[in-house]
Amino acid sequence: MKKIKLDWLILPLLGIFAVVLLWQLSASTWAKELPSPFKTWVASQAYILEPFAKRGEMDQGILRFTWYSLVLVAKGYAIALLIGTPLGFLLGLSATFTKIFDPIIQILRPVSPLAWLPLGLVLFVGAGKQASEFGALFTIAICAMWPTVLNTAVGVRAIPQDYLNVARVLKLSRSKTLFKVLIPASLPYMFTGFRLSLGIAWLVIVAAEMLTGRPGVGGFLWQEYNALVYEHIILCIITIGLVGFLLDRLMSMAERRFKTA
Amino acid sequence: MAFLEINHVTKSYGANQVLRDINLSIEKGEFVAIVGYSGAGKTTLISLIAGLLRPDTGSLTLNDLEITEPGPDRGVVFQNYSLLPWLTVYENILLAVEQVSPNWSSAKKQQHVEEHIELVNLGPARNKRPSELSGGMRQRVSLARALAMNPQILLLDEPLSALDALTRATLQTEIERIWEQDRKTVVLITNDVDEGILLADRIIPLSAGPGATLGPSIAIDIPRPRDRKALNHEPRYQKIRRQVIDFLLGDGGRKHTVVARKLILPDIEPEDLSAPHSFGGRKRKPIRRGEVKTEPVEVDV
């Protein structure tokens, strides 16, 4: 009888089972307040089984919350890419530009989104009702930008001199060199940056929502913590993880399409 | 005034002088081969002619116009093919055609590209990317691209160096065949003397670096088409070959001199394996006796 290879399914399930077991053990022994897996399932049923329901502002199906978060991430991520990619190109093309701005970038890069958000709210306090959205977008953009900037710069610097010589011999104009040689040549590096930026953007949105109380996965998580319904915290964590995983997969599929030699 | 004139050109990179007093005149329609060591400055010379570099002293003129920057009138075939890997063969050549003749109709451009693809026998590979091609095929595309630009002079920078010997032979024949059709002016840089004699009208050795300079220009009066196998028995071929190699290995070669050096020779006697191991003891170490000798030794200058 031929053995059907189900390693790819069985082994990850084994891993999940081990984690759930650990969870159950922790809930029954040292972490008395931690809800057990079963309790979590029971309390989350409404949210999971009716993922698109809207019962109240902060009482919606889990996929609706996810959708709100994704919309905000999309906007912030787009801003991050639109600012980050040209910045990366300038850094890669000009050594002087690098010397001027590299220290600033290195200083801004390690700052946590939790530190940027209050600044973002202060900056946009004049926008009234939109302040929290603009603040969140500002935070996502400024935190998610850096991998794109740095990877694009590396990609531009790594372009072989040969391609540039070809562009010179063919007398390509500056814009043609940019669009026909520079961008396609650094696309693989740019996509690595895009992928890392997306991961950071998703991370930041959760923090931003928690601090501003916007409806979304993060907002729901913080609200349920305050309402002492701890099961939903775990539901949110699992959701955040799964969505992040999915986004990364989608990005790496896009990356593969654009991988050129 | 010759078609291509190089007068007293010197080029240094920082403190290293790569080329020293280069003088060369090439007539229109000539095929000139320059042979030399690796690292002697051959690519530097081609880059100067192409306009990718500017000389420190001296001048280069093409058709009485000074060469100041690169352009499609000097078609270059690089050693590393330099095909854009995200474009197909067709698109790579089309890029060159569009730059040189932007005013042509797209049908005319297409026909021009197709002609050149056929010229290098790559019809079936038209829509392939460079990563799907072998080294020899990539070099043909590079050649087709250079020819599609309709250059005044074709510069081949060690085009076949990165290929295996068998593919080299095939492509040498291809280059000769293609050149016969158009009789463009060609400067071929190569490290293979035989390749130079097979393809060129004149062969000029480039001495070894640093401060490389061109040796005597040797005319090759063997009639075309030249058969590689018959060439081996051709006395003129042997004579030219000997002249070039004499220059490269002799005056134009790496400079040697003979100095007398004091050498201290260690006079080692073999270990005595029958003696027992001793950790820390001195029993099994080899015995050395210092000896001083004076020997004449050849060193590179």
Interface residues (C-beta under 8 A of the other chain):
Chain A: P160 D162 Y163 N165 V166 R168 V169 L170 K171 L172 K180 V181 P184 A185 L187 T260 A261
Chain B: A50 L52 E69 P70 G71 P72 R74 G75 V76 F78 N80 S82 L84 P85 W86 L95 A96 Q99 V100 R129 P130 S131 M149
